[in-house]
Amino acid sequence: MTGWCRRVVVGLAASWAVLGLGGASAVASPPPDDPPGATTTTFADNVFIPENVNLSDCISGVPRPGCGSEARGGWRQGLVFVALVGGIAFIGWRIIRSARRNRPDPADSDVQDEQDRASR
């Protein structure tokens, strides 16, 4: 094998081993037994889901009035919007600046044309 081929094979073997694709598998242990009478209830209080309205009426592209909550928007959402607009404006400014810098100078082309005509 050549040097670069050997490096590729060793690199692939190492990544295969690191990713655990060598045939070994993990085995999960069974969950622990809960003591009798213990119940677990998991739910979250979501301020964006109305409690007294049919939820299927509120999930759509255009939700009906009365759906949602008053906890929308705020100054954080405005801050994210300003950051996005500022970032896009900065990227646009950099593109325009780079394009203007790389544009050929028309004054140089006139001088070059005159030099070409004089040499003919």
JOMO-V592826 format. One record per backbone hydrogen bond with DSSP energy under -0.5 kcal/mol. NH is the residue of the N-H (numbers start at 0). CO is the residue of the C=O. Records with the same first field share a line. If there is no record, write none. Layout:
NH: CO, CO
This chain:
5: 1
6: 2
7: 3
8: 4
9: 5
10: 6
11: 7
12: 8
13: 9
14: 10
15: 11
16: 12
17: 13
18: 14
19: 16
20: 15
27: 25
37: 34
38: 36
40: 38
41: 39
42: 40
45: 43
46: 44
48: 45
49: 47
56: 53
57: 53, 54
58: 54
59: 57
63: 56
66: 63
77: 73
78: 74
79: 75
80: 76
81: 77
82: 78
83: 79
84: 80
85: 81
86: 82
87: 83
88: 84
89: 85
90: 86
91: 87
92: 88
93: 89
94: 90
95: 91
96: 92
97: 93
98: 94
99: 95
100: 96
101: 97
102: 98
108: 104
109: 105
110: 106
111: 107
112: 108
113: 109
114: 110
115: 111
116: 112
117: 113
118: 114
119: 115, 116
